[in-house]
Amino acid sequence: MGELQCSKRCCTSWLRANILLLLTLGGVALGFVLAIILKDFNPSDDAIMWINLPGELFMRALKCAILPIIISSVVTAVATLDIKTNSKLGGLAFAFMIVAILTAVLLGLLLSLTIKPGESFNEQVDEKQLSYYETQDVFADLFRNLITDNIVKACIVTAYTDYDLNRTSVSDNTTNETTVEVDVLSKKLAYGGGTNYLGVLLFSMIFGMAMSVERQRTAVMLDFFIAMRVIVFRIITVLLWLLPLASISLIAASILGVDDIIDVFISLGLFSAAVVAGLAVHTFITVPLIYLIFTRKNPLKPVLLGSLRPGLFVTIIRSSIASTVEVLNACDRIGMNPKIYDFVVPLSINFKKDGSALFITCSCVWLAQTEGADLTSGNIVSIGILATALAMCLPGIPSSSLVAIATIAASVGIPLNNIGILFAMEWLLDALRGGTNGVSYVVNTGVVDAWFGDELKDETTEKLRKNESTNATYGQDSELSDDEVAFKITEGNDTKL
């Protein structure tokens, strides 16, 4: 009887924890069913517009929360770092994070641009180029947007080079092909195209660093941004409960807007395959290789094998923050120094989301491909930089990557018409990339432990010997064997956990 009651409680607890996931899956299924049923009635463009409206309103509300969530998250994260005290540990941890996230972004770009999962949509739309850019102006505009001249203006518009072009069609009589030659008559600096997220990100990071230097004088400002972060997180959490309804609307409208549903499933399958392959390569090849380069030690034992359990844990519960205890226990089982993992694990969970970075990159490229847009080198560079930066600012809640995808798409100029189709597989890919993040947390801590674990252990041993010497002054035993020192260190660690 007791076991039955326990089983009921466990099932009830699991249902409460995963009710949003179940509702979203139901919304995805209903969206496909609704699209298949309505397809036979040949709905007009106006009818599809009204079907898409609930999802469009959801995306508008989500984009409305992007700017405050980025500013508050970046400022509070950077301002609360103790740069002076933990400079060595934090510096190495951040170096590993940046390298891992960059490799994940590059891997995502490579796979999505090679496999081209959204190519099947190109047969149903006219190919278009997002914008004309010369290579030198790509980097010039990048620096202009990084160093903004007005932070308020950066919240509204982006700096870009505007060209006065003369397009000439040239026909080849031999091949019967027509090419378009473009001559640049003049160019000037212009503003438009939405929020300059690069400038906002850099300004927020510098603002947070300045606050961390004068902690006492800036405490009120830090409290303000912390309160702002809590409020915006609460709004997004409530907003995500509308995701099931938005999934029905966006998926149905996206599928009704294409002629061949088979192309939709092929494109979605190729996209999922690209993401899963990228996550597998990053988890089992890239991350261990980075560990090997940083430490010159075998990454298989015990770090990688010891990180699989917390990785699986994050995959199941779909929350990095809720997995903190499991990640800490994994580091303790491997034998890492508690001073290191107590500092690095929370840092990693708040900043390191390389699995999410790969998914965000693939999603943005896929959205551009479904619109038949030809991404320029400037677009690709912007996607890579924004995905790297935003992957370090995402909240540890399910489906938070949707905020980053909407941010990058708005910044680069990619339409969000087909983002609803992503919801069909987002629940699974969200869990898988969370597992990659969980593995990476432990490996990141292992890198720092390999560099500074012995050094901190020696400091702890020396402090214990000094304490014993002090006790001897008051008539206590002054001798302490190496075995006793090791026992005291282990005892202290167990008590801490």
C-alpha positions in Angstrom: 0.0 0.0 0.0 2.9 2.3 0.9 4.6 1.6 -2.4 1.4 2.4 -4.3 1.1 5.7 -2.5 4.7 6.5 -3.2 4.2 5.6 -6.9 1.2 7.9 -7.1 3.1 10.7 -5.5 6.0 10.2 -7.9 3.7 10.2 -10.9 1.9 13.3 -9.7 5.2 15.1 -9.0 6.5 14.2 -12.5 3.3 15.4 -14.2 3.5 18.7 -12.3 7.1 19.2 -13.3 6.6 18.4 -16.9 3.1 19.7 -17.6 4.4 22.4 -19.9 6.3 19.9 -21.9 3.3 17.6 -22.3 1.0 20.5 -23.3 3.6 21.7 -25.8 3.8 18.2 -27.3 0.0 18.2 -27.5 0.1 21.6 -29.2 2.6 20.4 -31.8 0.5 17.3 -32.6 -2.7 19.4 -32.9 -0.8 21.9 -35.1 0.1 19.1 -37.6 -3.4 17.6 -37.5 -5.1 21.0 -38.0 -2.8 21.8 -41.0 -3.5 18.4 -42.6 -7.3 18.8 -42.2 -7.4 22.4 -43.4 -5.1 21.7 -46.3 -7.9 20.0 -48.3 -10.0 23.2 -48.0 -7.4 25.4 -49.7 -7.5 28.3 -47.1 -7.0 31.8 -48.4 -4.1 34.0 -47.4 -6.4 35.9 -45.1 -7.5 32.7 -43.4 -3.9 31.6 -42.9 -3.1 35.1 -41.4 -5.8 34.7 -38.7 -4.6 31.2 -38.0 -1.1 32.5 -37.6 -2.2 35.5 -35.5 -2.0 33.9 -32.0 1.5 32.6 -32.7 2.5 36.0 -34.1 1.3 37.7 -30.9 3.3 35.2 -28.8 6.5 36.0 -30.8 5.9 39.7 -30.5 5.5 39.4 -26.7 8.7 37.2 -26.6 10.7 39.8 -28.6 9.4 42.5 -26.3 11.2 40.9 -23.4 14.5 40.3 -25.2 16.1 43.7 -24.5 15.4 43.8 -20.7 16.4 40.2 -20.2 19.7 40.7 -22.0 20.6 43.9 -20.2 19.7 42.7 -16.7 21.3 39.2 -17.2 24.6 40.5 -18.5 24.9 43.3 -16.0 24.1 41.2 -13.0 26.3 38.3 -14.1 29.4 40.4 -14.7 28.9 42.7 -11.8 28.6 39.8 -9.3 31.9 38.2 -10.3 34.7 38.5 -7.8 37.4 39.3 -10.4 40.2 40.0 -7.9 39.8 37.0 -5.6 39.0 34.4 -8.2 41.0 35.8 -11.1 43.0 32.7 -11.8 40.1 30.2 -11.5 37.6 32.4 -13.2 40.0 33.3 -16.0 40.7 29.7 -16.9 37.1 28.7 -16.6 36.0 31.5 -18.9 38.7 30.7 -21.4 37.4 27.1 -21.6 33.8 28.4 -21.9 34.6 30.7 -24.7 36.6 28.1 -26.6 33.9 25.5 -26.2 31.1 27.8 -27.2 33.0 29.1 -30.2 33.8 25.6 -31.4 30.1 24.7 -31.0 29.0 27.7 -33.0 31.5 26.9 -35.8 30.4 23.3 -35.8 26.8 24.4 -36.1 27.6 26.7 -39.0 29.6 24.1 -40.7 26.8 21.4 -40.5 23.9 23.7 -41.3 25.7 25.3 -44.3 26.9 21.9 -45.6 23.7 19.8 -45.0 21.4 22.8 -45.9 18.3 21.4 -44.1 16.1 24.2 -45.2 16.9 23.9 -48.9 13.6 22.1 -49.7 11.8 25.4 -49.0 13.9 27.1 -51.6 11.9 25.4 -54.3 8.8 27.2 -53.2 10.1 30.7 -52.7 12.1 33.1 -54.8 15.7 33.2 -53.8 16.8 36.5 -52.3 19.8 38.0 -50.7 19.4 39.6 -47.3 21.6 42.6 -48.2 24.4 43.6 -50.4 27.7 43.9 -48.6 31.3 44.4 -49.5 33.8 42.5 -47.3 35.5 45.6 -45.9 32.2 47.1 -44.9 31.1 43.9 -43.1 33.9 44.4 -40.5 33.6 48.2 -40.5 29.9 47.9 -39.6 30.7 45.2 -37.1 33.0 47.6 -35.2 30.6 50.5 -35.5 27.8 48.4 -33.9 30.1 47.1 -31.2 31.1 50.6 -30.2 27.8 52.5 -30.3 27.7 56.3 -30.1 24.3 56.3 -28.3 23.1 53.5 -26.1 19.5 54.6 -26.4 19.7 54.6 -30.2 21.3 51.2 -30.1 18.1 49.9 -28.5 16.2 50.9 -31.6 18.4 50.9 -34.7 21.5 49.3 -36.1 24.3 51.0 -38.1 24.9 49.7 -41.6 26.4 50.8 -44.9 23.8 51.9 -47.4 24.8 51.5 -51.0 23.5 53.4 -54.1 23.7 50.6 -56.6 23.4 50.3 -60.4 22.3 46.8 -61.4 22.8 45.6 -65.0 21.6 42.3 -66.5 24.1 40.6 -68.7 23.1 37.7 -71.0 25.5 35.0 -72.1 24.5 33.9 -75.6 26.5 30.7 -75.3 24.9 29.3 -72.1 21.7 31.4 -72.3 22.2 32.4 -68.6 21.6 35.9 -67.3 23.8 37.4 -64.6 23.4 40.6 -62.7 26.4 42.9 -62.4 26.3 45.4 -59.5 28.2 48.7 -59.6 28.5 50.7 -56.4 27.9 54.4 -57.2 28.2 55.6 -53.6 27.8 54.5 -50.1 27.0 56.1 -46.7 26.4 55.2 -43.1 22.8 54.7 -42.3 20.7 53.4 -39.4 17.8 51.0 -39.3 17.0 47.3 -39.3 16.1 46.9 -35.6 18.0 46.7 -32.3 21.8 46.8 -32.2 22.2 43.8 -29.9 26.0 43.7 -30.3 26.4 47.2 -28.9 23.9 46.6 -26.1 25.8 43.4 -25.1 29.2 45.1 -25.1 27.9 48.1 -23.2 26.1 45.9 -20.6 29.4 43.9 -20.0 31.5 47.1 -19.5 28.8 48.5 -17.3 28.8 45.4 -15.1 32.6 45.3 -14.9 32.6 48.9 -13.8 30.0 48.1 -11.1 32.1 45.2 -9.8 35.1 47.5 -9.1 33.0 49.8 -6.8 30.7 47.3 -5.1 29.7 49.4 -2.1 28.8 52.5 -4.1 27.0 50.6 -6.8 25.1 48.2 -4.6 21.8 50.1 -5.2 22.2 49.9 -8.9 23.0 46.1 -8.7 19.9 45.5 -6.6 17.9 47.4 -9.3 19.2 45.1 -12.1 18.7 42.0 -10.0 15.1 43.0 -9.4 14.7 43.7 -13.1 16.1 40.3 -13.9 13.7 38.6 -11.5 10.7 40.5 -12.9 11.6 39.8 -16.6 12.2 36.1 -15.8 8.8 35.9 -14.2 7.2 37.4 -17.2 9.0 35.0 -19.6 8.1 32.0 -17.4 4.4 33.0 -17.5 4.7 33.7 -21.2 6.0 30.2 -21.9 2.7 28.8 -20.7 1.2 30.2 -23.9 3.7 28.1 -25.9 1.3 25.2 -26.5 -1.3 27.6 -28.1 1.4 29.3 -30.1 2.7 26.0 -31.3 -0.7 25.1 -32.7 -1.0 28.4 -34.5 2.6 28.7 -35.8 2.9 25.1 -37.0 -0.5 25.1 -38.7 0.2 28.4 -40.5 3.7 27.4 -41.5 2.6 24.1 -43.1 -0.5 25.7 -44.8 1.9 28.2 -46.4 3.8 25.5 -48.3 2.6 23.4 -51.2 4.2 20.1 -50.3 4.0 18.9 -46.7 6.6 16.2 -47.5 9.2 18.9 -48.0 8.4 20.2 -44.5 9.1 16.8 -42.9 12.2 16.3 -44.9 13.5 19.7 -44.0 12.6 19.2 -40.3 14.2 15.8 -40.3 17.5 17.1 -41.9 17.5 20.0 -39.4 17.1 17.6 -36.4 19.8 15.3 -37.8 22.2 18.2 -38.2 21.6 19.3 -34.6 21.8 15.8 -33.1 25.0 15.0 -35.1 26.5 18.3 -34.0 25.7 17.7 -30.3 27.1 14.2 -30.5 30.4 15.4 -32.1 30.7 18.2 -29.7 30.0 16.1 -26.6 32.2 13.1 -27.4 34.9 14.6 -29.6 35.2 18.4 -29.4 34.9 18.8 -25.6 37.2 15.9 -24.7 39.7 17.3 -27.3 39.6 20.7 -25.7 40.2 19.1 -22.3 43.2 17.2 -23.7 44.6 20.4 -25.1 44.1 22.4 -21.9 45.4 19.7 -19.5 47.4 17.2 -21.5 45.6 14.4 -19.7 43.3 11.6 -20.8 39.8 13.0 -21.0 38.0 9.6 -20.9 38.8 8.7 -17.3 37.5 10.0 -15.0 36.2 13.3 -16.3 34.1 12.4 -19.4 32.8 9.1 -18.0 32.0 10.9 -14.7 30.1 13.6 -16.5 27.7 11.3 -18.4 25.4 10.9 -15.3 24.8 14.7 -14.8 24.5 15.1 -18.5 21.7 12.5 -18.5 20.1 14.1 -15.5 19.9 17.5 -17.2 18.5 15.8 -20.3 15.6 14.3 -18.3 14.7 17.3 -16.1 15.4 19.9 -18.9 16.8 22.5 -16.4 20.4 23.3 -15.9 19.8 25.2 -12.7 17.9 22.4 -11.1 20.8 20.0 -11.9 23.3 22.0 -9.8 23.4 19.4 -6.9 23.9 16.5 -9.3 26.8 18.3 -11.1 28.4 19.1 -7.8 28.1 15.4 -6.6 29.6 14.2 -9.9 32.6 16.5 -9.4 33.0 15.1 -5.8 32.8 11.5 -7.0 35.6 12.2 -9.5 37.7 13.6 -6.7 37.9 17.3 -7.6 38.8 19.9 -5.0 35.6 21.3 -3.4 37.0 24.8 -3.5 37.2 24.6 -7.2 33.9 23.0 -8.0 32.0 25.1 -5.5 33.2 28.1 -7.6 33.3 26.8 -11.2 30.1 24.8 -11.3 27.7 27.7 -10.5 29.8 29.8 -12.9 29.4 27.3 -15.7 25.7 26.8 -15.2 25.1 30.5 -15.4 27.4 31.2 -18.4 28.3 28.0 -20.3 25.7 26.8 -22.8 27.7 25.4 -25.7 24.9 22.9 -26.6 22.4 25.7 -26.8 24.9 27.8 -28.9 25.0 25.0 -31.5 21.2 24.7 -31.6 20.7 28.5 -31.9 23.2 28.7 -34.8 21.7 25.9 -36.7 18.2 27.3 -36.1 19.1 30.8 -37.5 20.7 29.4 -40.6 17.8 27.0 -41.1 15.3 29.9 -40.9 17.2 31.8 -43.5 17.3 28.8 -45.8 13.6 28.2 -45.5 13.0 31.8 -46.7 15.3 31.3 -49.7 17.7 33.9 -48.3 21.3 33.8 -49.4 23.4 34.5 -46.2 26.3 36.9 -46.8 29.6 36.6 -45.0 28.5 39.5 -42.8 25.3 37.7 -41.9 27.2 34.6 -40.9 29.8 36.5 -38.8 26.9 38.3 -37.0 25.1 35.0 -36.3 28.3 33.5 -34.9 29.1 36.5 -32.7 25.6 36.9 -31.4 25.1 33.1 -30.8 28.4 33.0 -28.8 27.5 36.0 -26.7 23.9 35.1 -26.1 24.8 31.5 -25.2 26.6 32.9 -22.2 23.5 34.9 -21.0 20.6 32.4 -21.4 18.6 31.6 -18.3 18.6 28.0 -17.2 15.0 27.3 -18.0 13.4 25.1 -20.7 13.1 26.6 -24.2 15.1 29.7 -23.3 17.0 29.4 -26.6 13.8 30.6 -28.4 14.6 34.1 -27.0 18.1 34.0 -28.5 16.9 32.7 -31.9 14.4 35.6 -32.1 17.1 38.1 -31.1 19.6 37.0 -33.7 17.0 36.7 -36.5 15.7 40.2 -35.8 19.3 41.5 -35.7 20.4 39.9 -39.0 17.1 40.5 -40.7 15.8 36.9 -41.0 12.0 36.5 -41.1 10.4 34.4 -38.3 7.6 33.0 -40.5 8.7 29.4 -40.2 9.9 29.4 -36.5 6.7 27.5 -35.6 8.0 24.4 -37.4 11.0 24.4 -35.0 8.5 23.8 -32.1 7.8 20.3 -33.5 11.3 19.1 -32.5 12.3 21.8 -30.1 11.2 19.8 -27.0 13.5 16.9 -27.9 16.5 19.0 -29.1 16.1 21.2 -25.9 16.6 18.1 -23.8 19.6 16.8 -25.9 21.4 20.1 -25.9 20.8 20.3 -22.1 22.6 17.0 -21.8 25.5 18.4 -23.7 25.6 21.4 -21.4 25.6 19.1 -18.4 28.6 17.1 -19.6 30.4 20.3 -20.4 29.9 21.7 -16.9 31.8 18.8 -15.4 34.6 18.8 -18.0 35.0 22.6 -17.5 35.4 22.1 -13.8 37.9 19.2 -14.5 40.1 21.6 -16.5 40.3 24.1 -13.7 40.9 21.3 -11.2 43.7 19.8 -13.3 45.5 23.2 -13.2 44.9 24.4 -9.6 43.6 21.3 -7.7 47.0 20.3 -6.3 47.9 23.9 -5.5 44.7 24.5 -3.4 45.1 21.1 -1.8 48.6 22.0 -0.6 47.3 25.3 0.7 44.6 23.4 2.7 47.2 20.9 4.1 49.5 23.8 5.2 46.6 25.5 7.0 45.8 22.3 8.8 49.4 21.9 10.0 49.4 25.6 11.2 46.2 25.0 13.1 47.7 21.9 14.8 50.8 23.9 15.7 48.6 26.6 17.2 46.7 24.0 19.2 50.0 22.7 20.5 50.7 26.0 22.2 47.7 25.4 24.4 48.8 21.9 25.4 47.4 19.9 22.6 49.3 17.4 20.4 51.4 19.2 17.7 52.2 16.2 15.6 50.0 15.5 12.6 50.8 12.6 10.2 50.2 12.9 6.5 47.4 10.3 6.7 45.7 12.4 9.4 46.0 15.5 7.2 44.4 13.6 4.3 41.6 12.3 6.5 40.8 15.8 7.8 40.7 17.2 4.3 38.3 14.4 3.2 36.3 14.8 6.3 35.9 18.5 5.6 34.8 17.9 2.1 32.2 15.4 3.1 30.8 17.8 5.7 30.7 20.5 3.0 28.6 18.4 0.7 
